[in-house]
Amino acid sequence: MKNKLVLFFICAMILFSSITVLRNANSMKISNYNNPPNPPVINGPLSGNIKKTYTYNVTVSDPDEDNYIIRIEINFGDGTTACGGCDGRGPWLSGQIEEMKHSWSKEGTYGITGRVLDEHGAWSNWSEPVSISMQKTKINFNSILQKIFMFLPNIYKIK
């Protein structure tokens, strides 16, 4: 009888503890929810000449601020993308800036967009396009003629 009483007491304690834990579970709940990172902010020249390399600063941020950004993907609008994190760079903390370089081979207006990936596998949305315009390099014939005429007096002595 004494063993049954002890067993009953142990079962009652386990049941009581379980009910207490379940009743307070909401206040003890540990959240593992992850917000996706913010789209990157892209800053750099808005116009330029083709076949010249330009640098764009990409600022990353994450609303959780405790996550690492492990990949930065930039689409330059000409069919090419750059990947920070695929090449050994990174990871980045919220607020850090990564430089991305690019040159365009054809004239036109392009939209640069980007997105980032955090350490929990959440991608940001694509950023709003940054519109840039690339032109052919213009040759300044006036400056070329001026240089030629500067040398002419030395070639033909004028009296």
N, C-alpha and C positions, 0 to 999 in steps of 0.2 A: 504494500500500500504506500509505503514511504517513497519507493522508486517511482510509482505512478504520479504521486504528488509533485515530486521534483521534475519529472518529465513534463507534467502539465504546466508547472511554473515556467520552465524554460521555453515551451511553445508559446505561452502567453506573452512572455517578454519579447520573443522574436516577432510575434504578430503586432504587438504594441509598437515596437521600434519601426517595423515596416510601414505601419499606418502613419506614424509621425513623419517618417522620411517622405512618403508619398504626398502627404498633405503640405509639406514645406518644399516640395520639389520645384515649384515655380520660382521661389525666391532663391533657390540654390542653383538654378539652371545656369550652365556655362554655355555661352553662345560661341559658336565657331562660324558665324556668318561673316562673309567677306564681301565688301563692296568692290565693284570693279574700279580700276583706276580711272582718272580723268583723262580725256583726250589730251595729247601733248599740245603745247603752245609753240608755234614755229615762227621765228623772227629772222629776217635777213633781207638782202637786196630784193626789191620788187621789179627791177629791170636790169638788163645787162646785154652783153654781146655773146653770141654763140662761140663755142670752143674756148671759153674762158671759165675757169673754175671759181665757184662762189661757195661761201660758207654760210650755213644756216644753223642757228642756235635752237635746239629743241629742249624745252623745259618740261620735265615730267612731274606729275603730282598724283598722289593717292589719298582719297579721303580718310582712309584708315590710318595713314601716316606711320604704321608699323610694318608695312609691307615693303619689300624690295620690288623694284621694276626690273625684270630680267630680260626684256626684249623691247626694242624700239624699232618700229617699221615705218619707213617714210616712202611714200609714193610721189615721185617727182613729176608725174603727169605726162611723161614722154615714153611710158612703157617700161621704165626702170624703177627699181626699188632699192633702198639701202636698209640694211638690218644691223642695228646696234644690238649686241648680245649674241649674234650669230658668229661674230668674228673675235670673240674673246674679251670684248669691252663689257663693262658693267660688272655687277648690278648697280643700280642707282637708287638713291633714297629720294623721297618726295622733295621737290624743289631743286634738284640737281639739273644741270644743263649739260647736254651732249652736243658736240659739233658734228654736223653732217656736211660733206662737201659734194658738189655735183656740177657738171657742165652739160650744156645742151648742144646738140649738133645741128638742129634745125631752127629756123626762125619760127616764132609763134608765141601764143599766150598759153601758159600752163597753170594748172592748179596743183599746188603741193599740199598733200594731206598726210596725216600720220595717226598711228595708234600704238598703244603700249600694252604689255602683258605683265601682270604681277606674279609673284612667287606662288600664288595659289591657283594659277591657271586661268585667271579672269582677264579677258581682253577689254580694253576701253572701246568706246565708240570711235569711229574715224573723226578726226578734227575737221572743222570747216576748212574748205580750200583757201590757201593763200595764193592769190592770183599774181603771176609774174609774167613779164614780157621779155622775150629774147629777140635781139635783132642781129643782123649781119654787122660785122665790124666795118665801119665806114672809113674810107680813106680820105684824109683831108688833103686835097690837091693844092690848096692855097699854101699850106705850110711846106709842102714839097717844092713848089715853085719858088717860095721865098728862100729856101736853102740853096736852090740852084742859082738864083740870082745873086746870092751873097758870094758865091765862088766865081761868078763871071768877071767881076772887075779884076780879080787876080789873074784870070786867064788872058783877057784882052785889056791891055793898058789903055785907058781912056785919057786923052790929053786935053 
